[in-house]
Amino acid sequence: MTPFPSVLESVEDLTVNQIQTLLTLAENIERDKIHLTSQNSLKAPIVYTLFLENSTRTKLSFATSALKLGAHYLDFPLQTSSVKKGENIEETLLTLKAQGADLCIIRTNENNFFKEYKNNPPLKLINGGDGVNEHPTQALLDLYELLKFFQGGIKGISGKTLGIAGDIIHSRVAHSLIKLLPKFGMKICLYAPEYFLPYEITENPNITVAKNKNDFLVSTDLVYLLRIQFERLKNTEEEITKIKDSYSVQFGFFLSDAEKHQRYFMHPGPVNIGLEIDLSLLKSKYYLGHRQVESSIPVRMAILLSMLNNQDQNLNPKGKNAAVINYTTL
Ligand code: CP
């Protein structure tokens, strides 16, 4: 089997087999079937998060996952670091590497940030969201959640349609899902105002675009909502107010939508209550966002385990033993 990559930039860095193996490992972790064998703390891997954009879920679920695995975990202190004195990220990563760091999860506003590190990374790297490009670990945990929701393994999701609604053009999660889910037989239906629909995505044969909310809900098996990423909009304040005032009428989802069509709603978070989702829907049984967060722990533990244990000799040129996490499957 192809070794797990040392840079996870995109869902396309993993084969279908690797993804299936990864999600089986996540399932074993969730079912308490993985037993960590005793670690010498001096040899435990050192995992960093370096987040240049804000985050609650991704950063803290990687932190939780690293700690649960017995790794040493540190969050890079951006505001008090030498990055604020002008040091670039490459020098920063080389410094972390020299201090013994094994893996770093990075979030950045720079699209395709990881490309330059693909062939020669200073240490193992995971994309925690790069601009509007990709958010591979969110898409992988969403796939795990979809498999749980529909049941029956790959057969259970094959042929099903995931509806994605909202600010698709700025959503790195949507871009990863659109690449990932068709590999497992899923179809995608989009629903968004014209200005949030990326042109190249609507040319994709796995994707349809719904004309109105009713058609969208009828033609999808499960809905994935996205918030408007106001921080990325170039509009004037007046235009943004106009979007805020009118958006929910056509593109917001309510408990009545869920009840009428018996549809469940995923959301990567954070939510903008009153825009893409009404409070009544958020608080109902039809909202799966918190289940996605629960799934993020076993899936991100599985990602960390797979990458830390991939035996990449290029990252240990002096014949030093790589820091690994030993475990047995019960
Ligand atoms: N889903 C997600 O990326 O959430 P955060 O921005 O809180 O990490």
Residues whose N, C-alpha, C, O or C-beta is under 5 A from the ligand:
A	BS01	CP	N54 S55 T56 R57 T58 K59 P268 G269 P270
